């Protein structure tokens, strides 16, 4: 069995760099590559709301649903939407990514 690591972050991230994190000084900080190097595992970075939605849709309460919406509440509000084979967040609505 191959091993991989998934990291989830609140806020926005793109190209494995944190863009914003609840006002903290994460702007532009590389996240994925230092973790990948330290642990020696293929690593993927994902928004926390999208990770939650994907896990519930594939393994949890929504696994029998064709369409589901997921919300996270904390210092901000996160949303993920699953529809058949796609899990996306509102900011990704213009370019949904297939969940694999």
Backbone bond lengths (Angstrom), bond angles and torsions (degrees), N, CA, C in turn:
res aa  C-N    CA-C-N  psi(-1)  N-CA   C-N-CA  omega(-1)  CA-C   N-CA-C  phi
1 X - - - 1.443 - - 1.533 108.25 -
2 X 1.326 115.68 131.66 1.465 118.24 177.68 1.521 109.70 -82.74
3 X 1.324 115.86 150.80 1.458 121.59 -179.05 1.514 109.48 -112.53
4 X 1.324 115.17 137.95 1.455 122.77 177.57 1.516 108.31 -136.97
5 X 1.315 116.04 162.69 1.455 121.10 178.59 1.519 109.37 -125.13
6 X 1.321 115.85 131.77 1.454 121.18 174.67 1.516 109.83 -112.20
7 X 1.315 117.26 128.51 1.461 122.60 176.80 1.509 108.69 -109.83
8 X 1.324 116.64 135.78 1.458 117.34 173.90 1.515 109.20 -120.57
9 X 1.324 114.85 141.40 1.460 122.75 179.85 1.513 109.60 -129.26
10 X 1.315 115.84 141.01 1.458 119.40 169.43 1.515 108.12 -74.17
11 X 1.301 117.43 161.30 1.461 120.33 -178.13 1.511 110.37 84.92
12 X 1.309 116.31 -161.08 1.461 121.58 -177.16 1.512 110.59 -104.87
13 X 1.313 115.54 148.94 1.464 120.53 173.73 1.519 108.03 -148.24
14 X 1.311 115.95 148.72 1.456 121.06 177.84 1.524 107.95 -149.82
15 X 1.309 115.25 137.61 1.461 121.55 179.75 1.527 111.31 51.93
16 X 1.336 116.33 41.77 1.457 123.54 174.72 1.519 114.15 63.94
17 X 1.326 116.96 22.60 1.459 121.62 176.63 1.522 107.90 -123.26
18 X 1.314 116.71 130.77 1.464 120.05 178.49 1.518 109.43 -69.84
19 X 1.333 116.70 129.81 1.453 120.25 179.75 1.515 112.72 -98.93
20 X 1.318 116.78 -39.23 1.451 119.80 176.04 1.510 107.90 -152.36
21 X 1.296 115.77 148.38 1.463 119.78 -178.84 1.510 108.59 -150.27
22 X 1.310 116.88 81.92 1.460 122.73 174.14 1.523 113.40 48.29
23 X 1.306 116.95 41.35 1.456 120.93 177.62 1.521 114.33 80.11
24 X 1.325 118.12 -4.78 1.470 120.72 179.05 1.532 109.14 -74.25
25 X 1.304 116.55 166.29 1.458 120.71 -176.10 1.536 111.46 -86.90
26 X 1.319 117.12 56.72 1.464 122.53 177.58 1.527 111.68 -97.30
27 X 1.302 118.41 -3.72 1.453 121.55 -173.83 1.523 111.83 -55.90
28 X 1.328 116.55 118.22 1.457 122.23 176.73 1.520 115.27 78.01
29 X 1.319 118.77 7.34 1.469 121.61 -178.54 1.528 109.49 -79.83
30 X 1.335 118.07 123.93 1.456 119.53 176.02 1.533 109.21 -66.91
31 X 1.314 116.24 135.38 1.457 120.25 -176.65 1.522 111.24 -117.17
32 X 1.319 116.66 -54.43 1.465 120.07 -172.55 1.524 113.92 -63.36
33 X 1.310 117.97 -49.32 1.466 120.57 -172.86 1.532 113.51 -62.94
34 X 1.328 120.73 -45.31 1.469 118.90 177.51 1.534 112.89 -61.59
35 X 1.326 116.81 -36.92 1.473 119.83 178.17 1.527 109.98 -68.47
36 X 1.332 117.06 -43.51 1.461 121.28 178.83 1.532 110.80 -59.18
37 X 1.319 116.14 -44.20 1.460 119.89 -179.60 1.525 111.36 -66.70
38 X 1.323 117.26 -41.91 1.470 120.47 -177.86 1.522 112.26 -66.74
39 X 1.339 117.26 -37.02 1.464 119.99 -175.55 1.521 113.83 -100.76
40 X 1.330 116.67 -14.08 1.455 120.03 179.25 1.524 113.77 67.31
41 X 1.338 117.33 28.21 1.459 121.74 179.77 1.524 110.30 -121.51
42 X 1.336 116.82 144.70 1.467 117.81 171.34 1.525 108.22 -57.22
43 X 1.327 117.11 132.36 1.461 121.72 -171.52 1.522 110.07 -129.61
44 X 1.328 114.86 139.40 1.467 120.87 178.03 1.519 108.81 -127.40
45 X 1.323 116.22 140.02 1.453 123.40 179.13 1.519 108.39 -106.92
46 X 1.339 116.43 134.92 1.459 120.93 -177.38 1.524 109.15 -144.99
47 X 1.315 116.73 150.39 1.460 121.54 175.68 1.524 109.49 -63.82
48 X 1.326 118.25 143.47 1.466 121.31 -174.98 1.527 113.16 -63.38
49 X 1.323 118.43 -38.15 1.464 120.45 178.84 1.527 110.36 -66.25
50 X 1.322 116.55 -39.41 1.466 120.26 178.86 1.532 110.82 -67.83
51 X 1.329 117.29 -39.36 1.462 120.82 177.50 1.531 110.53 -62.66
52 X 1.326 116.75 -44.46 1.457 121.70 177.95 1.524 110.56 -60.92
53 X 1.332 117.33 -48.06 1.457 121.21 179.81 1.518 112.23 -61.47
54 X 1.322 117.03 -43.75 1.458 121.56 179.92 1.526 110.73 -62.31
55 X 1.332 117.52 -45.91 1.463 121.20 -178.99 1.531 111.81 -64.23
56 X 1.323 117.43 -44.35 1.466 120.09 179.45 1.525 111.32 -66.98
57 X 1.329 116.50 -36.99 1.454 120.99 -178.75 1.529 111.80 -70.97
58 X 1.335 117.16 -39.49 1.461 120.55 -178.41 1.524 113.89 -86.18
59 X 1.351 117.45 -33.40 1.465 120.35 -171.39 1.522 114.81 -125.71
60 X 1.324 117.85 -15.30 1.458 120.58 -169.68 1.511 114.44 -111.13
61 X 1.316 114.48 -144.71 1.460 122.77 -172.45 1.521 113.38 -61.20
62 X 1.312 119.26 -26.22 1.468 121.60 -176.77 1.526 113.04 -98.14
63 X 1.312 118.09 10.00 1.470 119.68 -173.82 1.532 114.04 -62.81
64 X 1.318 118.78 -23.35 1.462 121.11 178.83 1.528 112.24 -94.41
65 X 1.318 117.70 4.68 1.470 121.61 -175.58 1.527 111.50 -98.06
66 X 1.329 116.40 142.68 1.461 120.50 173.11 1.527 111.10 -78.94
67 X 1.324 116.23 -34.19 1.457 121.86 -178.71 1.519 109.09 -134.99
68 X 1.330 116.86 136.57 1.464 120.97 178.23 1.525 109.10 -153.81
69 X 1.322 116.04 152.99 1.467 122.06 176.35 1.520 108.26 -121.84
70 X 1.324 116.76 142.91 1.455 123.25 -176.54 1.519 108.89 -129.74
71 X 1.304 116.07 139.49 1.463 121.93 -178.21 1.515 109.66 -128.68
72 X 1.322 116.52 138.97 1.454 121.54 171.87 1.523 107.78 -119.27
73 X 1.307 115.46 139.34 1.460 121.53 179.10 1.520 108.58 -125.58
74 X 1.296 116.86 130.80 1.455 122.89 178.83 1.513 107.41 -162.97
75 X 1.325 116.32 -125.06 1.458 118.37 174.09 1.518 110.76 -75.19
76 X 1.326 115.67 -12.61 1.457 122.50 175.00 1.517 108.42 -141.65
77 X 1.320 116.46 -173.44 1.455 122.17 177.77 1.516 107.50 -120.54
78 X 1.336 116.66 128.18 1.457 121.53 177.52 1.514 109.70 -116.44
79 X 1.326 115.93 149.43 1.458 121.84 -179.47 1.522 108.61 -138.27
80 X 1.319 116.33 139.63 1.462 122.04 170.75 1.520 107.28 -136.32
81 X 1.317 116.59 145.24 1.456 122.37 -179.24 1.520 108.02 -127.05
82 X 1.334 116.33 130.86 1.463 121.37 176.81 1.514 108.13 -112.10
83 X 1.329 116.02 134.11 1.453 120.90 178.23 1.516 108.28 -142.74
84 X 1.283 118.17 102.08 1.453 127.85 -179.56 1.530 112.32 59.95
85 X 1.329 119.94 -79.25 1.470 121.15 -178.88 1.517 112.75 -124.05
86 X 1.321 118.11 13.24 1.462 120.79 -175.60 1.528 109.98 -124.84
87 X 1.320 116.51 132.67 1.466 121.32 169.26 1.512 106.18 -119.80
88 X 1.329 116.25 124.46 1.458 118.32 -179.14 1.513 110.57 -142.55
89 X 1.296 114.49 161.19 1.457 121.52 173.55 1.525 106.71 -105.08
90 X 1.326 118.33 159.85 1.470 119.54 -177.12 1.527 113.76 -53.42
91 X 1.333 118.09 -36.20 1.462 119.54 -179.00 1.525 111.47 -69.49
92 X 1.330 117.41 -17.85 1.459 121.42 178.96 1.522 112.36 -96.81
93 X 1.306 117.72 1.14 1.461 121.32 -173.44 1.524 112.50 -55.74
94 X 1.317 117.24 -29.92 1.461 119.94 177.81 1.509 113.58 -73.75
95 X 1.323 118.06 -20.79 1.457 121.62 -179.18 1.526 110.09 -145.72
96 X 1.353 118.05 72.53 1.455 120.63 -178.27 1.524 111.88 -62.86
97 X 1.309 115.62 147.86 1.461 121.67 178.57 1.521 108.44 -110.67
98 X 1.295 116.70 138.14 1.458 120.40 178.76 1.518 109.97 -70.09
99 X 1.316 115.94 136.51 1.455 121.42 176.46 1.516 108.34 -83.41
100 X 1.323 116.87 121.98 1.461 119.82 -179.65 1.505 110.61 -123.63
